[in-house]
Amino acid sequence: MSSCFFIGHRETKGEIYPQLEAAIEHHITQCGVREFIVGNYGAFDRVVARALAAAKVRHPEITLLLLVPYHPAERPTETPSGFDSTFYPPGMENVPRKFAIVRANRYMVEHVDYLIAYVWHPASNARDLLAYAERRRVTLTNLGEGHRPGE
C-alpha cells in the first residue's frame, strides 16, 4: 500500500485548497496511494485535513492518519472526525519535546512513498524537510513552486 505525507508552511492560506484537492485526487487515482498522514500544527495541516476528509467521502477505501509527535500518554489526542486513527512514530519516547515535531516529520519522510508539499520560502523547517525528502528520493509534489512572497 502506497503512503503519502504532507509538509507545508505554518502560515499557508486557504487559497491552496483547490490545488491540494487536485493533488490528493491524482495521488489516489493515478499513483495508487491508499494511506495519507498529516500533522496538526499549522494552517497547512488544517487545509490538508479538510481536503483529506473530502477525499475520504469520495474514496472511502483510503486511510487517514493524524501524526502526533508527542507521546499519547503525555498529550492525548482525539482522532479527528473523518480520520481513521492517530499515529505516533516508534522510537520517539526519548526525543526532547522541542525536537519532537521535526523528528516525527523526518520519520514520516523516511517511511512514505510520496510527499505533497507547499514549500516556497527558503528559511524554514519545511524547506529543510523537503531537501531531506529529495535526498531520500521520495516522490515529491511541491505546490509552492513558483510562489512569490505576497501571493
Steps between C-alpha positions, in 0.01 A plus 500: 500500500648836398504781754523877485604764752451878487728787595441871463544840654311569819356825359355349180181667374183309410533598133722193457196272552408442131861408410527280804171325427614432142838365618332266749258376234792438262689305765195281569394435141832508314763400758299250700554669836273352765649641820534869577673643807484865608608698806292737708714809563428778254276643233635268232417193708146628557444557127638152425276340764196666343599383149569146623164479676330599172709245308398226745134566420577434130749220573400319820775244441776745593642513851558835672745525790578798721870518590553570870855596597448488875452177694127422526528443876652847542270683261189299403363588157149424382467353153342775289170440328555324167841362602564133569759533773792690645860392443788544743832400336688223678820596679388853583469443876838654584494788251505839679169685459655790311618257227193275494320654201816516286593140590148369434497673161837348410373157603207539263724604209707187566193275487270631224498469123368850421521848645261781412647833606425867496846641552611829351707707741861401556558527874269246661477152645264415213772590246754289692261203501433541128877491434527190719221331302677587174822338628299190598342497152142517628261582216417868552224735399577856614197723453712797609730501199483835327333667797601862560487667839179696545293263286 
